[in-house]
Amino acid sequence: MEIQGVRQRPEEGFRRWFSNNYFDIVIWYEEEGGEISGIQFCYGKPFSEKAFTWESTSQSHHYVTEQRKSASATGMLKGDAGIISESVMKQLKEESHEMDKDLLVLVLEKIDAFNLRS
């Protein structure tokens, strides 16, 4: 589901946030209604989270977060998480029915491109 009322910072463009029990996806735009400038797909909540980040101006990354002691603690990104598995991609497709189809296709394309490169 899309989170409504996401805090916007003018210097960071415009962002949308989609979330469920398994993943979070944040989409950054140059400005509201503008070009997409970044995507972050976080999954594996709450204790073994990984984060895939694509930015239009740099290379994509896929990180593991350090082990958290509680679900409310913030994990730190560290280490290369390798490719994103087919099972994760399948779950993303199955659980993102409330997300705009064009956005889901873009997220999947960026993940596929990353996986091919890695």
C-alpha positions as CSV (number, residue, x, y, z in Angstrom):
1,M,0.0,0.0,0.0
2,E,1.2,3.5,-0.6
3,I,2.0,5.5,2.5
4,Q,0.1,8.8,2.4
5,G,1.5,12.0,3.8
6,V,5.2,11.1,3.2
7,R,7.4,14.0,4.4
8,Q,8.8,15.9,1.4
9,R,12.0,17.9,1.4
10,P,12.3,20.3,-1.5
11,E,16.0,19.8,-1.8
12,E,15.4,16.1,-2.3
13,G,12.7,16.3,-5.0
14,F,9.5,14.4,-4.5
15,R,9.1,10.9,-3.1
16,R,6.5,8.2,-2.8
17,W,6.7,5.3,-0.4
18,F,5.0,1.9,-0.7
19,S,5.1,-0.6,2.2
20,N,3.8,-3.9,3.5
21,N,4.9,-6.5,6.0
22,Y,7.8,-7.7,3.7
23,F,9.1,-4.7,1.8
24,D,9.4,-1.0,1.4
25,I,9.8,0.8,-1.9
26,V,10.7,4.5,-2.1
27,I,10.5,6.2,-5.5
28,W,12.3,9.6,-5.8
29,Y,11.3,12.1,-8.5
30,E,13.2,15.2,-9.6
31,E,10.0,17.0,-8.7
32,E,6.3,16.0,-8.3
33,G,5.2,14.7,-11.7
34,G,8.8,14.8,-12.9
35,E,11.3,12.2,-13.9
36,I,12.2,9.3,-11.6
37,S,15.7,9.9,-10.1
38,G,16.0,7.0,-7.7
39,I,14.5,3.8,-6.3
40,Q,15.1,2.0,-3.1
41,F,13.7,-1.5,-2.5
42,C,14.1,-2.8,1.0
43,Y,13.0,-6.3,1.9
44,G,13.4,-9.1,4.5
45,K,11.8,-7.2,7.3
46,P,12.1,-7.1,10.2
47,F,15.4,-8.8,11.0
48,S,17.3,-9.7,7.9
49,E,16.7,-6.7,5.7
50,K,18.5,-6.0,2.5
51,A,18.4,-2.8,0.4
52,F,18.7,-2.4,-3.3
53,T,19.3,1.2,-4.5
54,W,19.2,2.6,-8.0
55,E,20.0,6.2,-8.8
56,S,19.9,7.8,-12.2
57,T,23.3,9.3,-11.6
58,S,25.2,6.4,-10.2
59,Q,25.7,2.6,-10.1
60,S,23.1,0.4,-8.4
61,H,23.9,-1.2,-5.0
62,H,22.5,-4.1,-3.0
63,Y,23.4,-4.1,0.7
64,V,22.7,-6.3,3.7
65,T,21.8,-4.5,7.0
66,E,23.5,-5.4,10.2
67,Q,21.5,-7.6,12.5
68,R,19.1,-5.6,14.6
69,K,18.2,-6.4,18.2
70,S,14.6,-5.4,17.8
71,A,12.2,-4.6,15.0
72,S,12.2,-1.0,16.0
73,A,16.0,-0.6,15.8
74,T,17.5,0.9,12.6
75,G,19.9,-1.3,10.9
76,M,23.1,0.0,9.2
77,L,23.8,-0.8,5.6
78,K,26.9,-2.9,5.1
79,G,28.4,-5.4,2.8
80,D,27.4,-6.6,-0.7
81,A,24.3,-8.7,-0.7
82,G,24.9,-10.2,-4.2
83,I,22.1,-10.6,-6.6
84,I,18.4,-10.4,-5.8
85,S,16.9,-13.9,-5.9
86,E,14.1,-15.1,-8.1
87,S,12.1,-15.9,-5.0
88,V,12.3,-12.2,-3.8
89,M,11.3,-11.0,-7.3
90,K,8.4,-13.4,-7.3
91,Q,7.2,-12.2,-3.9
92,L,7.6,-8.6,-5.0
93,K,5.4,-9.2,-8.0
94,E,2.8,-11.1,-5.9
95,E,2.6,-8.5,-3.1
96,S,2.8,-5.2,-5.0
97,H,-0.7,-5.2,-6.5
98,E,-1.5,-1.8,-5.1
99,M,1.5,-0.2,-6.8
100,D,1.2,1.4,-10.2
101,K,2.0,-1.2,-12.8
102,D,4.5,1.1,-14.6
103,L,6.4,1.7,-11.4
104,L,6.6,-2.1,-10.6
105,V,7.9,-2.8,-14.1
106,L,10.5,-0.1,-13.7
107,V,11.6,-1.5,-10.3
108,L,11.8,-5.0,-11.8
109,E,13.8,-3.7,-14.8
110,K,16.4,-2.0,-12.6
111,I,16.7,-5.2,-10.4
112,D,17.1,-7.3,-13.6
113,A,19.8,-4.9,-14.9
114,F,21.6,-5.1,-11.6
115,N,21.5,-8.9,-11.5
116,L,22.8,-9.2,-15.0
117,R,25.7,-6.9,-14.1
118,S,26.6,-8.7,-10.9
